[in-house]
Amino acid sequence: MKKDILKIIEVDKTEYGILINALNEFRNKLIREEQDTELVDEFLLKVLDAPENKRYVDREGRLGAR
């Protein structure tokens, strides 16, 4: 039985934008080449629907959650 590997990454607003843009550009490339986009579509939606974990850095430089 094969187990799926779950990886969690933290990205800031800029990195999130890059990720969405890259997936969308890749999807557009597949469309131009008349290839199936189903996997990219599913992943793009998963990234767009991912929950936010808001964090902040206080005045002393400590990372916290809100």
C-alpha atoms as a printed R data frame, in Angstrom:
   type eleno elety resid chain resno      x      y       z
1  ATOM     1    CA   MET     A     1  0.000  0.000   0.000
2  ATOM     2    CA   LYS     A     2  1.449  3.359  -1.062
3  ATOM     3    CA   LYS     A     3  1.172  6.200   1.431
4  ATOM     4    CA   ASP     A     4  0.741  9.766   0.259
5  ATOM     5    CA   ILE     A     5  3.205 12.280   1.622
6  ATOM     6    CA   LEU     A     6  1.682 15.442   3.065
7  ATOM     7    CA   LYS     A     7  3.927 18.503   3.058
8  ATOM     8    CA   ILE     A     8  3.020 21.828   4.580
9  ATOM     9    CA   ILE     A     9  4.827 24.995   3.538
10 ATOM    10    CA   GLU     A    10  4.510 28.548   4.784
11 ATOM    11    CA   VAL     A    11  4.575 31.333   2.208
12 ATOM    12    CA   ASP     A    12  4.210 35.081   2.497
13 ATOM    13    CA   LYS     A    13  1.976 37.221   0.264
14 ATOM    14    CA   THR     A    14  4.662 37.625  -2.394
15 ATOM    15    CA   GLU     A    15  5.468 33.915  -2.556
16 ATOM    16    CA   TYR     A    16  1.751 33.085  -2.640
17 ATOM    17    CA   GLY     A    17  1.303 35.408  -5.618
18 ATOM    18    CA   ILE     A    18  4.261 33.834  -7.413
19 ATOM    19    CA   LEU     A    19  2.835 30.350  -6.813
20 ATOM    20    CA   ILE     A    20 -0.619 31.274  -8.136
21 ATOM    21    CA   ASN     A    21  0.866 33.081 -11.150
22 ATOM    22    CA   ALA     A    22  3.194 30.173 -11.998
23 ATOM    23    CA   LEU     A    23  0.388 27.621 -11.800
24 ATOM    24    CA   ASN     A    24 -1.850 29.797 -13.957
25 ATOM    25    CA   GLU     A    25  0.903 30.324 -16.555
26 ATOM    26    CA   PHE     A    26  1.549 26.563 -16.633
27 ATOM    27    CA   ARG     A    27 -2.196 25.954 -17.065
28 ATOM    28    CA   ASN     A    28 -2.317 28.449 -19.949
29 ATOM    29    CA   LYS     A    29  0.652 26.697 -21.583
30 ATOM    30    CA   LEU     A    30 -1.128 23.352 -21.358
31 ATOM    31    CA   ILE     A    31 -4.249 24.893 -22.896
32 ATOM    32    CA   ARG     A    32 -2.209 26.341 -25.796
33 ATOM    33    CA   GLU     A    33 -0.672 22.903 -26.354
34 ATOM    34    CA   GLU     A    34 -4.151 21.332 -26.172
35 ATOM    35    CA   GLN     A    35 -3.154 19.151 -23.222
36 ATOM    36    CA   ASP     A    36 -5.214 18.101 -20.205
37 ATOM    37    CA   THR     A    37 -5.233 20.664 -17.365
38 ATOM    38    CA   GLU     A    38 -7.211 18.678 -14.795
39 ATOM    39    CA   LEU     A    39 -4.349 18.052 -12.339
40 ATOM    40    CA   VAL     A    40 -3.142 21.651 -12.514
41 ATOM    41    CA   ASP     A    41 -6.720 22.912 -12.109
42 ATOM    42    CA   GLU     A    42 -7.203 20.784  -8.984
43 ATOM    43    CA   PHE     A    43 -3.908 21.909  -7.481
44 ATOM    44    CA   LEU     A    44 -4.587 25.566  -8.280
45 ATOM    45    CA   LEU     A    45 -7.952 25.342  -6.523
46 ATOM    46    CA   LYS     A    46 -6.335 23.602  -3.547
47 ATOM    47    CA   VAL     A    47 -3.800 26.427  -3.214
48 ATOM    48    CA   LEU     A    48 -6.490 29.099  -3.582
49 ATOM    49    CA   ASP     A    49 -8.672 27.417  -0.935
50 ATOM    50    CA   ALA     A    50 -5.840 26.789   1.559
51 ATOM    51    CA   PRO     A    51 -6.565 28.205   5.013
52 ATOM    52    CA   GLU     A    52 -4.573 31.139   6.329
53 ATOM    53    CA   ASN     A    53 -2.548 30.970   9.511
54 ATOM    54    CA   LYS     A    54 -1.963 34.603  10.346
55 ATOM    55    CA   ARG     A    55  1.249 35.316  12.238
56 ATOM    56    CA   TYR     A    56  2.950 38.444  13.366
57 ATOM    57    CA   VAL     A    57  6.272 39.520  14.774
58 ATOM    58    CA   ASP     A    58  6.042 41.538  17.986
59 ATOM    59    CA   ARG     A    59  8.327 44.421  18.940
60 ATOM    60    CA   GLU     A    60 10.861 42.050  20.490
61 ATOM    61    CA   GLY     A    61 11.048 40.018  17.283
62 ATOM    62    CA   ARG     A    62  9.105 37.032  18.618
63 ATOM    63    CA   LEU     A    63  6.867 35.168  16.201
64 ATOM    64    CA   GLY     A    64  3.272 34.755  17.342
65 ATOM    65    CA   ALA     A    65 -0.117 33.702  16.006
66 ATOM    66    CA   ARG     A    66 -3.298 35.703  15.857
